[in-house]
Protein backbone atom coordinates (compact mmCIF):
# COMPACT_ATOMS: atom_id res chain seq x y z
CA UNK A 1 0.00 0.00 0.00
CA UNK A 2 2.10 2.98 -1.23
CA UNK A 3 1.90 6.35 0.51
CA UNK A 4 2.76 9.83 -0.70
CA UNK A 5 5.65 10.15 1.74
CA UNK A 6 8.08 12.98 1.15
CA UNK A 7 11.01 10.92 -0.10
CA UNK A 8 13.19 13.97 -0.71
CA UNK A 9 13.07 15.38 2.83
CA UNK A 10 16.03 13.27 3.93
CA UNK A 11 18.05 14.34 0.89
CA UNK A 12 17.40 18.03 1.57
CA UNK A 13 18.47 17.58 5.19
CA UNK A 14 21.63 15.75 4.10
CA UNK A 15 22.36 18.49 1.52
CA UNK A 16 22.04 21.22 4.17
CA UNK A 17 24.32 19.32 6.55
CA UNK A 18 26.92 18.78 3.80
CA UNK A 19 26.73 22.47 2.88
CA UNK A 20 27.33 23.40 6.53
CA UNK A 21 30.26 20.97 6.76
CA UNK A 22 32.01 21.74 3.45
CA UNK A 23 30.57 25.10 2.48
CA UNK A 24 28.70 25.57 -0.77
CA UNK A 25 31.33 23.74 -2.83
CA UNK A 26 28.90 22.12 -5.23
CA UNK A 27 27.21 24.41 -7.72
CA UNK A 28 23.50 24.28 -6.95
CA UNK A 29 22.66 25.29 -10.51
CA UNK A 30 23.80 21.84 -11.70
CA UNK A 31 21.61 19.93 -9.25
CA UNK A 32 17.89 19.57 -10.02
CA UNK A 33 15.82 21.40 -7.44
CA UNK A 34 12.25 20.56 -6.61
CA UNK A 35 9.77 23.31 -5.87
CA UNK A 36 9.21 24.31 -2.27
CA UNK A 37 10.99 23.02 0.79
CA UNK A 38 10.70 20.47 3.60
CA UNK A 39 10.44 22.01 7.09
CA UNK A 40 12.09 20.08 9.91
CA UNK A 41 9.90 17.99 12.21
CA UNK A 42 10.06 16.02 15.43
CA UNK A 43 7.66 13.13 16.09
CA UNK A 44 7.37 11.64 19.57
CA UNK A 45 4.93 9.78 21.80
CA UNK A 46 3.77 10.58 25.34
CA UNK A 47 2.52 8.18 28.00
CA UNK A 48 0.20 10.33 30.03
CA UNK A 49 -2.05 10.95 28.25
CA UNK A 50 -1.08 8.51 25.48
CA UNK A 51 -0.57 10.63 22.37
CA UNK A 52 1.50 11.07 19.23
CA UNK A 53 2.96 14.56 18.96
CA UNK A 54 4.34 16.21 15.83
CA UNK A 55 6.34 19.44 16.19
CA UNK A 56 7.20 21.29 12.99
CA UNK A 57 9.35 24.39 12.56
CA UNK A 58 7.38 26.88 10.44
CA UNK A 59 8.80 30.30 11.30
CA UNK A 60 7.50 33.06 9.04
CA UNK A 61 4.29 31.27 8.09
CA UNK A 62 0.86 32.40 9.23
CA UNK A 63 -1.86 30.05 10.47
CA UNK A 64 -3.97 30.94 7.44
CA UNK A 65 -1.25 29.48 5.18
CA UNK A 66 -1.27 26.07 6.94
CA UNK A 67 -3.33 22.92 6.56
CA UNK A 68 -3.29 19.71 8.63
CA UNK A 69 -5.18 16.60 7.52
CA UNK A 70 -5.29 13.20 9.24
CA UNK A 71 -6.36 10.01 7.51
CA UNK A 72 -5.83 6.83 9.52
CA UNK A 73 -2.18 6.86 10.65
CA UNK A 74 -1.12 9.39 7.99
CA UNK A 75 -0.76 13.08 8.86
CA UNK A 76 -0.36 15.55 5.98
CA UNK A 77 0.91 19.05 6.79
CA UNK A 78 1.02 21.55 3.95
CA UNK A 79 1.30 25.26 3.41
CA UNK A 80 3.30 28.02 1.85
CA UNK A 81 5.99 30.42 3.04
CA UNK A 82 5.73 33.58 0.95
CA UNK A 83 8.97 35.09 -0.33
CA UNK A 84 10.10 38.33 1.28
CA UNK A 85 9.89 41.03 -1.36
CA UNK A 86 11.49 44.34 -0.54
CA UNK A 87 12.84 47.02 -2.84
CA UNK A 88 16.44 48.07 -2.41
CA UNK A 89 17.77 44.78 -1.03
CA UNK A 90 20.90 43.22 -2.45
CA UNK A 91 21.39 39.81 -0.92
CA UNK A 92 24.81 38.47 -0.04
CA UNK A 93 23.34 35.20 1.20
CA UNK A 94 19.85 33.75 0.77
CA UNK A 95 19.15 30.57 2.76
CA UNK A 96 15.63 30.94 4.13
CA UNK A 97 13.55 28.67 1.95
CA UNK A 98 10.14 29.75 0.71
CA UNK A 99 7.37 28.48 -1.49
CA UNK A 100 4.97 25.56 -1.04
CA UNK A 101 5.70 22.61 1.21
CA UNK A 102 4.10 19.33 2.19
CA UNK A 103 5.18 16.83 4.81
CA UNK A 104 3.52 13.44 5.11
CA UNK A 105 4.13 11.52 8.35
CA UNK A 106 3.03 7.95 8.89
CA UNK A 107 2.55 7.38 12.61
CA UNK A 108 3.43 4.16 14.40
CA UNK A 109 0.09 3.94 16.22
CA UNK A 110 -3.61 4.36 15.51
CA UNK A 111 -4.90 7.77 16.60
CA UNK A 112 -8.24 9.40 17.27
CA UNK A 113 -8.17 12.01 14.51
CA UNK A 114 -11.40 13.69 15.69
CA UNK A 115 -9.72 14.56 19.00
CA UNK A 116 -6.52 15.98 17.45
CA UNK A 117 -5.39 19.45 18.54
CA UNK A 118 -2.98 21.77 16.77
CA UNK A 119 -1.40 24.90 18.26
CA UNK A 120 0.92 27.40 16.59
CA UNK A 121 3.17 29.47 18.85
CA UNK A 122 6.33 31.40 17.91
CA UNK A 123 6.72 29.66 14.55
CA UNK A 124 6.31 26.13 15.94
CA UNK A 125 3.26 24.07 15.00
CA UNK A 126 2.51 21.30 17.49
CA UNK A 127 -0.07 18.65 16.64
CA UNK A 128 -1.24 16.33 19.42
CA UNK A 129 -3.11 13.18 18.36
CA UNK A 130 -4.52 10.97 21.14
CA UNK A 131 -3.64 7.29 20.73
CA UNK A 132 -6.73 5.19 19.99
CA UNK A 133 -7.66 2.90 22.83
CA UNK A 134 -7.60 -0.76 22.03
CA UNK A 135 -10.43 -3.04 22.97
CA UNK A 136 -8.83 -5.05 25.81
CA UNK A 137 -11.95 -6.98 26.88
CA UNK A 138 -11.62 -10.71 26.99
CA UNK A 139 -14.00 -12.44 24.66
CA UNK A 140 -14.68 -16.15 25.02
CA UNK A 141 -14.78 -17.82 21.60
CA UNK A 142 -17.03 -20.91 21.54
CA UNK A 143 -15.55 -24.08 20.08
CA UNK A 144 -17.75 -26.36 18.03
CA UNK A 145 -17.09 -30.06 17.61
CA UNK A 146 -16.27 -30.94 14.03
CA UNK A 147 -16.90 -34.33 12.45
CA UNK A 148 -14.13 -36.92 12.68
CA UNK A 149 -12.96 -37.67 9.09
CA UNK A 150 -11.83 -41.21 10.17
CA UNK A 151 -15.26 -42.26 11.41
OpenMM code with the backbone's topology and positions (N, CA, C; nanometers):
from openmm import Vec3, app, unit

residues = "UNK UNK UNK UNK UNK UNK UNK UNK UNK UNK UNK UNK UNK UNK UNK UNK UNK UNK UNK UNK UNK UNK UNK UNK UNK UNK UNK UNK UNK UNK UNK UNK UNK UNK UNK UNK UNK UNK UNK UNK UNK UNK UNK UNK UNK UNK UNK UNK UNK UNK UNK UNK UNK UNK UNK UNK UNK UNK UNK UNK UNK UNK UNK UNK UNK UNK UNK UNK UNK UNK UNK UNK UNK UNK UNK UNK UNK UNK UNK UNK UNK UNK UNK UNK UNK UNK UNK UNK UNK UNK UNK UNK UNK UNK UNK UNK UNK UNK UNK UNK UNK UNK UNK UNK UNK UNK UNK UNK UNK UNK UNK UNK UNK UNK UNK UNK UNK UNK UNK UNK UNK UNK UNK UNK UNK UNK UNK UNK UNK UNK UNK UNK UNK UNK UNK UNK UNK UNK UNK UNK UNK UNK UNK UNK UNK UNK UNK UNK UNK UNK UNK".split()
positions = [
    Vec3(0.0854, -0.1170, 0.0000),
    Vec3(0.0000, 0.0000, 0.0000),
    Vec3(0.0902, 0.1235, 0.0000),
    Vec3(0.1198, 0.1836, -0.1165),
    Vec3(0.2099, 0.2981, -0.1235),
    Vec3(0.1480, 0.4226, -0.0620),
    Vec3(0.2342, 0.5062, -0.0033),
    Vec3(0.1900, 0.6345, 0.0508),
    Vec3(0.2633, 0.7451, -0.0215),
    Vec3(0.2142, 0.8665, -0.0060),
    Vec3(0.2758, 0.9833, -0.0700),
    Vec3(0.3796, 1.0447, 0.0236),
    Vec3(0.4662, 0.9643, 0.0802),
    Vec3(0.5652, 1.0153, 0.1735),
    Vec3(0.6619, 1.1080, 0.1014),
    Vec3(0.7141, 1.2036, 0.1729),
    Vec3(0.8083, 1.2978, 0.1151),
    Vec3(0.9458, 1.2318, 0.1129),
    Vec3(0.9775, 1.1678, 0.0024),
    Vec3(1.1010, 1.0917, -0.0100),
    Vec3(1.2236, 1.1812, -0.0192),
    Vec3(1.2066, 1.3080, -0.0520),
    Vec3(1.3193, 1.3970, -0.0707),
    Vec3(1.3585, 1.4730, 0.0553),
    Vec3(1.2778, 1.4630, 0.1608),
    Vec3(1.3067, 1.5384, 0.2834),
    Vec3(1.4425, 1.4995, 0.3400),
    Vec3(1.4741, 1.3723, 0.3414),
    Vec3(1.6034, 1.3267, 0.3928),
    Vec3(1.7182, 1.3779, 0.3085),
    Vec3(1.7003, 1.3844, 0.1776),
    Vec3(1.8047, 1.4343, 0.0894),
    Vec3(1.8302, 1.5826, 0.1114),
    Vec3(1.7229, 1.6599, 0.1300),
    Vec3(1.7398, 1.8029, 0.1569),
    Vec3(1.8136, 1.8247, 0.2884),
    Vec3(1.7798, 1.7474, 0.3902),
    Vec3(1.8474, 1.7583, 0.5195),
    Vec3(1.9948, 1.7240, 0.5042),
    Vec3(2.0241, 1.6164, 0.4318),
    Vec3(2.1627, 1.5751, 0.4105),
    Vec3(2.2379, 1.6838, 0.3323),
    Vec3(2.1736, 1.7430, 0.2300),
    Vec3(2.2363, 1.8492, 0.1523),
    Vec3(2.2718, 1.9674, 0.2405),
    Vec3(2.1774, 2.0082, 0.3280),
    Vec3(2.2036, 2.1215, 0.4174),
    Vec3(2.3208, 2.0912, 0.5107),
    Vec3(2.3233, 1.9690, 0.5643),
    Vec3(2.4324, 1.9319, 0.6549),
    Vec3(2.5663, 1.9283, 0.5822),
    Vec3(2.5679, 1.8796, 0.4585),
    Vec3(2.6919, 1.8778, 0.3800),
    Vec3(2.7361, 2.0200, 0.3474),
    Vec3(2.6397, 2.1076, 0.3160),
    Vec3(2.6729, 2.2473, 0.2885),
    Vec3(2.7337, 2.3132, 0.4114),
    Vec3(2.6782, 2.2833, 0.5297),
    Vec3(2.7334, 2.3397, 0.6530),
    Vec3(2.8735, 2.2871, 0.6799),
    Vec3(2.8964, 2.1597, 0.6495),
    Vec3(3.0258, 2.0975, 0.6757),
    Vec3(3.1325, 2.1439, 0.5774),
    Vec3(3.1024, 2.1446, 0.4484),
    Vec3(3.2014, 2.1742, 0.3451),
    Vec3(3.1861, 2.3113, 0.2813),
    Vec3(3.0842, 2.3849, 0.3174),
    Vec3(3.0568, 2.5099, 0.2480),
    Vec3(2.9796, 2.4782, 0.1203),
    Vec3(2.9484, 2.5783, 0.0453),
    Vec3(2.8698, 2.5573, -0.0770),
    Vec3(2.9626, 2.5254, -0.1930),
    Vec3(3.0342, 2.4129, -0.1839),
    Vec3(3.1331, 2.3736, -0.2832),
    Vec3(3.0670, 2.3337, -0.4144),
    Vec3(2.9569, 2.2626, -0.4041),
    Vec3(2.8900, 2.2125, -0.5227),
    Vec3(2.7982, 2.3202, -0.5796),
    Vec3(2.8033, 2.3396, -0.7076),
    Vec3(2.7209, 2.4413, -0.7718),
    Vec3(2.5764, 2.3953, -0.7728),
    Vec3(2.4900, 2.4669, -0.7047),
    Vec3(2.3497, 2.4278, -0.6949),
    Vec3(2.2783, 2.4376, -0.8289),
    Vec3(2.3306, 2.5152, -0.9200),
    Vec3(2.2656, 2.5287, -1.0506),
    Vec3(2.2701, 2.3977, -1.1278),
    Vec3(2.3679, 2.3121, -1.0996),
    Vec3(2.3796, 2.1842, -1.1699),
    Vec3(2.2844, 2.0792, -1.1148),
    Vec3(2.2464, 2.0933, -0.9895),
    Vec3(2.1606, 1.9933, -0.9251),
    Vec3(2.0144, 2.0276, -0.9504),
    Vec3(1.9314, 1.9279, -0.9858),
    Vec3(1.7893, 1.9569, -1.0024),
    Vec3(1.7281, 1.9938, -0.8683),
    Vec3(1.6421, 2.0915, -0.8684),
    Vec3(1.5816, 2.1401, -0.7443),
    Vec3(1.4308, 2.1274, -0.7561),
    Vec3(1.3702, 2.0662, -0.6591),
    Vec3(1.2252, 2.0560, -0.6614),
    Vec3(1.1654, 2.1822, -0.6004),
    Vec3(1.0432, 2.2105, -0.6353),
    Vec3(0.9767, 2.3309, -0.5867),
    Vec3(0.9465, 2.3184, -0.4388),
    Vec3(0.9557, 2.4299, -0.3689),
    Vec3(0.9211, 2.4312, -0.2270),
    Vec3(1.0345, 2.3842, -0.1386),
    Vec3(0.9994, 2.3436, -0.0184),
    Vec3(1.0990, 2.3017, 0.0793),
    Vec3(1.0364, 2.2030, 0.1749),
    Vec3(1.1176, 2.1448, 0.2618),
    Vec3(1.0697, 2.0474, 0.3600),
    Vec3(1.1083, 2.0961, 0.4994),
    Vec3(1.0124, 2.1545, 0.5737),
    Vec3(1.0442, 2.2010, 0.7086),
    Vec3(1.0811, 2.0841, 0.7993),
    Vec3(1.1622, 2.1112, 0.8974),
    Vec3(1.2087, 2.0082, 0.9909),
    Vec3(1.0985, 1.9736, 1.0913),
    Vec3(1.0934, 1.8457, 1.1280),
    Vec3(0.9897, 1.7992, 1.2207),
    Vec3(1.0496, 1.7094, 1.3272),
    Vec3(0.9803, 1.7013, 1.4394),
    Vec3(1.0056, 1.6015, 1.5432),
    Vec3(0.8751, 1.5263, 1.5631),
    Vec3(0.8830, 1.3942, 1.5787),
    Vec3(0.7656, 1.3128, 1.6091),
    Vec3(0.7996, 1.2325, 1.7335),
    Vec3(0.7133, 1.2410, 1.8351),
    Vec3(0.7370, 1.1642, 1.9575),
    Vec3(0.6037, 1.1221, 2.0174),
    Vec3(0.6120, 1.0325, 2.1158),
    Vec3(0.4926, 0.9778, 2.1804),
    Vec3(0.5007, 1.0051, 2.3298),
    Vec3(0.3842, 1.0351, 2.3897),
    Vec3(0.3774, 1.0584, 2.5337),
    Vec3(0.2958, 0.9472, 2.5982),
    Vec3(0.3233, 0.9234, 2.7269),
    Vec3(0.2520, 0.8179, 2.7996),
    Vec3(0.1256, 0.8665, 2.8661),
    Vec3(0.1328, 0.9873, 2.9252),
    Vec3(0.0197, 1.0329, 3.0027),
    Vec3(-0.0163, 1.1755, 2.9633),
    Vec3(-0.1184, 1.1954, 2.8876),
    Vec3(-0.2046, 1.0951, 2.8245),
    Vec3(-0.1340, 1.0359, 2.7024),
    Vec3(-0.1720, 0.9133, 2.6641),
    Vec3(-0.1077, 0.8511, 2.5480),
    Vec3(-0.1412, 0.9281, 2.4201),
    Vec3(-0.0356, 0.9817, 2.3569),
    Vec3(-0.0569, 1.0629, 2.2373),
    Vec3(0.0660, 1.0585, 2.1481),
    Vec3(0.0429, 1.0821, 2.0198),
    Vec3(0.1498, 1.1066, 1.9233),
    Vec3(0.1575, 1.2578, 1.9076),
    Vec3(0.2789, 1.3116, 1.9069),
    Vec3(0.2962, 1.4558, 1.8958),
    Vec3(0.3914, 1.4837, 1.7794),
    Vec3(0.3509, 1.5776, 1.6947),
    Vec3(0.4341, 1.6215, 1.5832),
    Vec3(0.4638, 1.7686, 1.6060),
    Vec3(0.5925, 1.8037, 1.6088),
    Vec3(0.6341, 1.9437, 1.6193),
    Vec3(0.7041, 1.9782, 1.4889),
    Vec3(0.6650, 2.0907, 1.4284),
    Vec3(0.7199, 2.1287, 1.2992),
    Vec3(0.7586, 2.2762, 1.3004),
    Vec3(0.8793, 2.3049, 1.2555),
    Vec3(0.9351, 2.4387, 1.2561),
    Vec3(0.8870, 2.5149, 1.1324),
    Vec3(0.8000, 2.6145, 1.1544),
    Vec3(0.7383, 2.6881, 1.0435),
    Vec3(0.7479, 2.8389, 1.0622),
    Vec3(0.8625, 2.8871, 1.1068),
    Vec3(0.8798, 3.0303, 1.1296),
    Vec3(0.8502, 3.1084, 1.0023),
    Vec3(0.7800, 3.2199, 1.0171),
    Vec3(0.7502, 3.3061, 0.9045),
    Vec3(0.6258, 3.2678, 0.8265),
    Vec3(0.5510, 3.1704, 0.8763),
    Vec3(0.4293, 3.1274, 0.8087),
    Vec3(0.3113, 3.1589, 0.8998),
    Vec3(0.2032, 3.2102, 0.8420),
    Vec3(0.0859, 3.2403, 0.9226),
    Vec3(-0.0057, 3.1178, 0.9288),
    Vec3(-0.0917, 3.1152, 1.0287),
    Vec3(-0.1858, 3.0046, 1.0470),
    Vec3(-0.2741, 2.9881, 0.9237),
    Vec3(-0.3097, 3.0994, 0.8614),
    Vec3(-0.3965, 3.0937, 0.7437),
    Vec3(-0.3296, 3.0231, 0.6260),
    Vec3(-0.1982, 3.0123, 0.6265),
    Vec3(-0.1246, 2.9479, 0.5177),
    Vec3(-0.0961, 2.8004, 0.5454),
    Vec3(-0.1536, 2.7454, 0.6541),
    Vec3(-0.1267, 2.6069, 0.6938),
    Vec3(-0.2500, 2.5195, 0.6815),
    Vec3(-0.2258, 2.3902, 0.6595),
    Vec3(-0.3331, 2.2918, 0.6559),
    Vec3(-0.2818, 2.1620, 0.7165),
    Vec3(-0.3630, 2.0995, 0.8017),
    Vec3(-0.3291, 1.9712, 0.8628),
    Vec3(-0.4455, 1.8760, 0.8393),
    Vec3(-0.4163, 1.7614, 0.7783),
    Vec3(-0.5178, 1.6595, 0.7524),
    Vec3(-0.4693, 1.5274, 0.8095),
    Vec3(-0.5618, 1.4513, 0.8685),
    Vec3(-0.5290, 1.3202, 0.9245),
    Vec3(-0.6205, 1.2172, 0.8609),
    Vec3(-0.5598, 1.1112, 0.8078),
    Vec3(-0.6364, 1.0006, 0.7513),
    Vec3(-0.5711, 0.8721, 0.8010),
    Vec3(-0.6405, 0.8033, 0.8923),
    Vec3(-0.5830, 0.6831, 0.9520),
    Vec3(-0.4588, 0.7190, 1.0320),
    Vec3(-0.3452, 0.6572, 0.9986),
    Vec3(-0.2181, 0.6861, 1.0652),
    Vec3(-0.1364, 0.7919, 0.9920),
    Vec3(-0.1877, 0.8456, 0.8829),
    Vec3(-0.1119, 0.9389, 0.7995),
    Vec3(-0.1541, 1.0829, 0.8293),
    Vec3(-0.0539, 1.1660, 0.8603),
    Vec3(-0.0762, 1.3082, 0.8862),
    Vec3(-0.0098, 1.3863, 0.7731),
    Vec3(-0.0869, 1.4748, 0.7087),
    Vec3(-0.0357, 1.5552, 0.5979),
    Vec3(-0.0402, 1.7018, 0.6413),
    Vec3(0.0787, 1.7644, 0.6411),
    Vec3(0.0911, 1.9050, 0.6788),
    Vec3(0.1380, 1.9790, 0.5543),
    Vec3(0.0630, 2.0818, 0.5145),
    Vec3(0.1018, 2.1550, 0.3949),
    Vec3(0.0799, 2.3035, 0.4168),
    Vec3(0.1439, 2.3816, 0.3314),
    Vec3(0.1303, 2.5255, 0.3409),
    Vec3(0.2237, 2.5951, 0.2447),
    Vec3(0.2470, 2.7206, 0.2739),
    Vec3(0.3300, 2.8019, 0.1848),
    Vec3(0.3969, 2.9111, 0.2664),
    Vec3(0.5277, 2.9287, 0.2451),
    Vec3(0.5987, 3.0421, 0.3041),
    Vec3(0.6200, 3.1426, 0.1918),
    Vec3(0.5589, 3.2601, 0.2028),
    Vec3(0.5733, 3.3584, 0.0951),
    Vec3(0.7147, 3.4155, 0.0924),
    Vec3(0.7644, 3.4470, -0.0263),
    Vec3(0.8973, 3.5091, -0.0335),
    Vec3(0.8920, 3.6512, 0.0217),
    Vec3(1.0015, 3.6956, 0.0784),
    Vec3(1.0100, 3.8326, 0.1277),
    Vec3(1.0495, 3.9192, 0.0086),
    Vec3(0.9637, 4.0138, -0.0236),
    Vec3(0.9889, 4.1028, -0.1364),
    Vec3(1.0065, 4.2432, -0.0805),
    Vec3(1.1238, 4.2989, -0.1015),
    Vec3(1.1491, 4.4343, -0.0538),
    Vec3(1.2413, 4.5051, -0.1530),
    Vec3(1.2036, 4.6239, -0.1901),
    Vec3(1.2841, 4.7017, -0.2839),
    Vec3(1.4126, 4.7472, -0.2157),
    Vec3(1.5189, 4.7536, -0.2931),
    Vec3(1.6441, 4.8070, -0.2415),
    Vec3(1.7324, 4.7056, -0.1708),
    Vec3(1.6936, 4.5797, -0.1679),
    Vec3(1.7770, 4.4782, -0.1034),
    Vec3(1.8695, 4.4140, -0.2056),
    Vec3(1.9931, 4.3989, -0.1663),
    Vec3(2.0896, 4.3222, -0.2453),
    Vec3(2.1429, 4.2142, -0.1525),
    Vec3(2.1050, 4.0901, -0.1818),
    Vec3(2.1392, 3.9805, -0.0920),
    Vec3(2.2827, 3.9331, -0.1128),
    Vec3(2.3506, 3.9132, -0.0032),
    Vec3(2.4808, 3.8467, -0.0045),
    Vec3(2.4600, 3.6972, 0.0102),
    Vec3(2.3624, 3.6604, 0.0917),
    Vec3(2.3341, 3.5197, 0.1203),
    Vec3(2.1835, 3.5049, 0.1322),
    Vec3(2.1290, 3.3977, 0.0750),
    Vec3(1.9852, 3.3754, 0.0772),
    Vec3(1.9614, 3.2276, 0.1072),
    Vec3(1.9299, 3.1952, 0.2339),
    Vec3(1.9147, 3.0566, 0.2755),
    Vec3(1.7757, 3.0227, 0.3261),
    Vec3(1.6959, 3.1207, 0.3610),
    Vec3(1.5626, 3.0940, 0.4129),
    Vec3(1.4755, 3.0489, 0.2971),
    Vec3(1.4322, 2.9246, 0.3041),
    Vec3(1.3554, 2.8673, 0.1946),
    Vec3(1.2110, 2.9166, 0.1985),
    Vec3(1.1520, 2.9303, 0.0817),
    Vec3(1.0138, 2.9754, 0.0706),
    Vec3(0.9451, 2.8953, -0.0380),
    Vec3(0.8158, 2.9191, -0.0503),
    Vec3(0.7366, 2.8478, -0.1494),
    Vec3(0.6466, 2.7458, -0.0814),
    Vec3(0.5883, 2.6561, -0.1599),
    Vec3(0.4973, 2.5557, -0.1036),
    Vec3(0.5758, 2.4439, -0.0352),
    Vec3(0.5102, 2.3788, 0.0586),
    Vec3(0.5698, 2.2607, 0.1214),
    Vec3(0.4598, 2.1619, 0.1554),
    Vec3(0.5000, 2.0380, 0.1715),
    Vec3(0.4095, 1.9332, 0.2187),
    Vec3(0.4933, 1.8283, 0.2872),
    Vec3(0.4536, 1.7921, 0.4081),
    Vec3(0.5181, 1.6834, 0.4805),
    Vec3(0.4112, 1.5794, 0.5097),
    Vec3(0.4439, 1.4542, 0.4850),
    Vec3(0.3522, 1.3440, 0.5112),
    Vec3(0.4211, 1.2537, 0.6119),
    Vec3(0.3566, 1.2323, 0.7265),
    Vec3(0.4134, 1.1524, 0.8347),
    Vec3(0.3228, 1.0332, 0.8582),
    Vec3(0.3802, 0.9141, 0.8550),
    Vec3(0.3033, 0.7947, 0.8890),
    Vec3(0.3372, 0.7577, 1.0328),
    Vec3(0.2357, 0.7636, 1.1189),
    Vec3(0.2551, 0.7378, 1.2607),
    Vec3(0.2661, 0.5880, 1.2881),
    Vec3(0.3256, 0.5547, 1.4013),
    Vec3(0.3432, 0.4161, 1.4399),
    Vec3(0.2312, 0.3623, 1.5265),
    Vec3(0.1225, 0.4370, 1.5398),
    Vec3(0.0091, 0.3938, 1.6219),
    Vec3(-0.1194, 0.4509, 1.5645),
    Vec3(-0.2301, 0.3839, 1.5911),
    Vec3(-0.3605, 0.4361, 1.5508),
    Vec3(-0.3959, 0.5533, 1.6416),
    Vec3(-0.4552, 0.6571, 1.5837),
    Vec3(-0.4897, 0.7768, 1.6601),
    Vec3(-0.6362, 0.8106, 1.6421),
    Vec3(-0.6867, 0.8906, 1.7352),
    Vec3(-0.8243, 0.9401, 1.7274),
    Vec3(-0.8190, 1.0766, 1.6593),
    Vec3(-0.8344, 1.0778, 1.5274),
    Vec3(-0.8168, 1.2012, 1.4512),
    Vec3(-0.9177, 1.3092, 1.4899),
    Vec3(-1.0381, 1.2699, 1.5314),
    Vec3(-1.1402, 1.3685, 1.5689),
    Vec3(-1.1002, 1.4468, 1.6934),
    Vec3(-1.0128, 1.3902, 1.7761),
    Vec3(-0.9719, 1.4560, 1.9001),
    Vec3(-0.8367, 1.5266, 1.8864),
    Vec3(-0.7826, 1.5347, 1.7665),
    Vec3(-0.6524, 1.5983, 1.7451),
    Vec3(-0.6603, 1.7476, 1.7742),
    Vec3(-0.5489, 1.8011, 1.8260),
    Vec3(-0.5391, 1.9448, 1.8538),
    Vec3(-0.4106, 1.9970, 1.7919),
    Vec3(-0.4167, 2.1140, 1.7340),
    Vec3(-0.2975, 2.1771, 1.6766),
    Vec3(-0.2859, 2.3183, 1.7325),
    Vec3(-0.1651, 2.3553, 1.7759),
    Vec3(-0.1396, 2.4897, 1.8258),
    Vec3(-0.0162, 2.5446, 1.7547),
    Vec3(-0.0177, 2.6740, 1.7293),
    Vec3(0.0919, 2.7398, 1.6588),
    Vec3(0.1396, 2.8561, 1.7435),
    Vec3(0.2613, 2.8441, 1.7970),
    Vec3(0.3170, 2.9471, 1.8846),
    Vec3(0.4616, 2.9723, 1.8436),
    Vec3(0.4957, 3.0982, 1.8228),
    Vec3(0.6328, 3.1400, 1.7910),
    Vec3(0.6952, 3.0595, 1.6777),
    Vec3(0.6187, 3.0348, 1.5720),
    Vec3(0.6725, 2.9662, 1.4554),
    Vec3(0.6796, 2.8157, 1.4666),
    Vec3(0.6311, 2.7593, 1.5763),
    Vec3(0.6306, 2.6133, 1.5941),
    Vec3(0.4866, 2.5639, 1.5944),
    Vec3(0.4573, 2.4709, 1.5037),
    Vec3(0.3264, 2.4071, 1.4999),
    Vec3(0.3386, 2.2756, 1.5752),
    Vec3(0.2511, 2.2554, 1.6732),
    Vec3(0.2507, 2.1301, 1.7487),
    Vec3(0.1140, 2.0652, 1.7334),
    Vec3(0.1158, 1.9405, 1.6866),
    Vec3(-0.0069, 1.8654, 1.6640),
    Vec3(-0.0073, 1.7489, 1.7618),
    Vec3(-0.1113, 1.7412, 1.8442),
    Vec3(-0.1241, 1.6327, 1.9424),
    Vec3(-0.2403, 1.5441, 1.9002),
    Vec3(-0.2110, 1.4150, 1.8813),
    Vec3(-0.3113, 1.3183, 1.8357),
    Vec3(-0.3233, 1.2076, 1.9402),
    Vec3(-0.4358, 1.2020, 2.0124),
    Vec3(-0.4524, 1.0970, 2.1138),
    Vec3(-0.4445, 0.9574, 2.0500),
    Vec3(-0.3745, 0.8683, 2.1187),
    Vec3(-0.3636, 0.7294, 2.0728),
    Vec3(-0.4994, 0.6625, 2.0913),
    Vec3(-0.5446, 0.5894, 1.9904),
    Vec3(-0.6730, 0.5189, 1.9986),
    Vec3(-0.6630, 0.4060, 2.0997),
    Vec3(-0.7631, 0.3969, 2.1822),
    Vec3(-0.7661, 0.2895, 2.2831),
    Vec3(-0.8015, 0.1584, 2.2163),
    Vec3(-0.7295, 0.0568, 2.2561),
    Vec3(-0.7596, -0.0764, 2.2033),
    Vec3(-0.8660, -0.1425, 2.2883),
    Vec3(-0.9425, -0.2275, 2.2256),
    Vec3(-1.0426, -0.3040, 2.2973),
    Vec3(-0.9700, -0.4173, 2.3707),
    Vec3(-0.9587, -0.4066, 2.5040),
    Vec3(-0.8834, -0.5052, 2.5810),
    Vec3(-0.9743, -0.6028, 2.6554),
    Vec3(-1.1031, -0.6025, 2.6232),
    Vec3(-1.1947, -0.6976, 2.6877),
    Vec3(-1.1626, -0.8385, 2.6429),
    Vec3(-1.1787, -0.9310, 2.7334),
    Vec3(-1.1617, -1.0715, 2.6993),
    Vec3(-1.2930, -1.1217, 2.6422),
    Vec3(-1.2820, -1.1894, 2.5309),
    Vec3(-1.4002, -1.2436, 2.4658),
    Vec3(-1.3808, -1.3938, 2.4519),
    Vec3(-1.4745, -1.4689, 2.5085),
    Vec3(-1.4684, -1.6145, 2.5022),
    Vec3(-1.5215, -1.6598, 2.3665),
    Vec3(-1.4388, -1.7327, 2.2921),
    Vec3(-1.4776, -1.7817, 2.1603),
    Vec3(-1.5260, -1.9258, 2.1759),
    Vec3(-1.6520, -1.9544, 2.1413),
    Vec3(-1.7029, -2.0912, 2.1543),
    Vec3(-1.6364, -2.1846, 2.0524),
    Vec3(-1.6160, -2.3066, 2.0947),
    Vec3(-1.5545, -2.4076, 2.0081),
    Vec3(-1.6602, -2.5091, 1.9732),
    Vec3(-1.6782, -2.5350, 1.8453),
    Vec3(-1.7754, -2.6363, 1.8030),
    Vec3(-1.7016, -2.7637, 1.7675),
    Vec3(-1.7685, -2.8764, 1.7911),
    Vec3(-1.7088, -3.0057, 1.7612),
    Vec3(-1.7297, -3.0348, 1.6130),
    Vec3(-1.6188, -3.0572, 1.5438),
    Vec3(-1.6274, -3.0943, 1.4034),
    Vec3(-1.6446, -3.2443, 1.3894),
    Vec3(-1.6762, -3.2894, 1.2706),
    Vec3(-1.6898, -3.4329, 1.2452),
    Vec3(-1.5535, -3.4963, 1.2285),
    Vec3(-1.5384, -3.6181, 1.2792),
    Vec3(-1.4129, -3.6917, 1.2678),
    Vec3(-1.4046, -3.7526, 1.1276),
    Vec3(-1.3051, -3.7143, 1.0462),
    Vec3(-1.2963, -3.7667, 0.9089),
    Vec3(-1.2661, -3.9157, 0.9044),
    Vec3(-1.2164, -3.9793, 1.0126),
    Vec3(-1.1827, -4.1213, 1.0174),
    Vec3(-1.3061, -4.2068, 1.0447),
    Vec3(-1.4103, -4.1464, 1.1003),
    Vec3(-1.5264, -4.2263, 1.1413),
    Vec3(-1.6214, -4.2569, 1.0307),
] * unit.nanometer
topology = app.Topology()
chain = topology.addChain("A")
for resn in residues:
    res = topology.addResidue(resn, chain)
    for name in ("N", "CA", "C"):
        topology.addAtom(name, app.Element.getBySymbol(name[0]), res)
